[in-house]
């Protein structure tokens, strides 16, 4: 698996679970009841997306670095 891809995990009040998104992969997402479960599922989805893309001869998306701005006061 490529550890250079981003995984964004946030709590969803609406869905009452943690939602994990993969920004470099058109924001594909998954979810989990815990942060750890959402991360584990996201890593599984990422591995599947990489394997699937490579087996179909598709190029992988470029890993990106995202700017994080602090909103703490």
C-alpha positions as CSV (number, residue, x, y, z in Angstrom):
1,X,0.0,0.0,0.0
2,X,1.1,3.6,-0.6
3,X,1.4,5.4,2.7
4,X,1.7,8.7,0.9
5,X,-2.0,9.1,0.2
6,X,-4.2,11.2,2.6
7,X,-7.0,9.9,4.7
8,X,-9.3,12.5,6.3
9,X,-11.4,11.3,9.2
10,X,-14.2,13.4,10.8
11,X,-17.1,12.7,13.1
12,X,-20.4,13.0,11.4
13,X,-23.2,14.0,13.7
14,X,-25.7,13.4,10.9
15,X,-24.6,9.8,10.4
16,X,-23.5,9.2,14.0
17,X,-20.2,7.7,12.9
18,X,-16.7,8.6,11.8
19,X,-16.4,9.2,8.1
20,X,-13.1,8.6,6.3
21,X,-12.4,10.2,3.0
22,X,-9.7,9.7,0.4
23,X,-9.2,13.1,-1.2
24,X,-6.8,12.0,-4.0
25,X,-9.4,9.4,-5.0
26,X,-12.3,11.7,-5.8
27,X,-13.2,11.7,-2.1
28,X,-14.1,8.0,-2.0
29,X,-15.2,7.4,1.5
30,X,-16.1,4.8,4.1
31,X,-17.1,4.9,7.8
32,X,-16.7,3.3,11.1
33,X,-18.2,3.3,14.6
34,X,-14.8,4.3,16.0
35,X,-11.9,6.4,14.6
36,X,-9.8,3.2,14.5
37,X,-12.4,1.3,12.6
38,X,-12.9,4.2,10.1
39,X,-9.1,4.3,9.6
40,X,-8.9,0.5,9.1
41,X,-11.7,0.5,6.6
42,X,-10.1,3.5,4.7
43,X,-6.8,1.6,4.5
44,X,-8.7,-1.4,3.1
45,X,-10.5,0.8,0.5
46,X,-7.2,2.5,-0.4
47,X,-5.5,-0.8,-1.0
48,X,-8.4,-2.0,-3.1
49,X,-8.3,1.2,-5.2
50,X,-4.6,0.9,-5.8
51,X,-4.8,-2.8,-6.7
52,X,-7.8,-2.3,-8.9
53,X,-6.3,0.7,-10.8
54,X,-3.0,-1.1,-11.4
55,X,-4.7,-4.3,-12.6
56,X,-6.7,-2.2,-15.1
57,X,-3.6,-0.4,-16.3
58,X,-4.7,2.9,-15.0
59,X,-2.3,5.4,-13.5
60,X,-2.5,6.2,-9.8
61,X,-3.5,9.7,-8.7
62,X,-0.6,11.9,-7.5
63,X,-0.3,12.0,-3.7
64,X,-0.9,15.6,-2.6
65,X,0.0,17.7,0.5
66,X,-2.8,19.7,1.9
67,X,-2.5,22.9,3.8
68,X,-4.0,22.8,7.3
69,X,-5.0,26.1,8.9
70,X,-5.5,26.3,12.7
71,X,-8.8,27.7,13.8
72,X,-8.0,27.5,17.5
73,X,-8.5,30.8,19.4
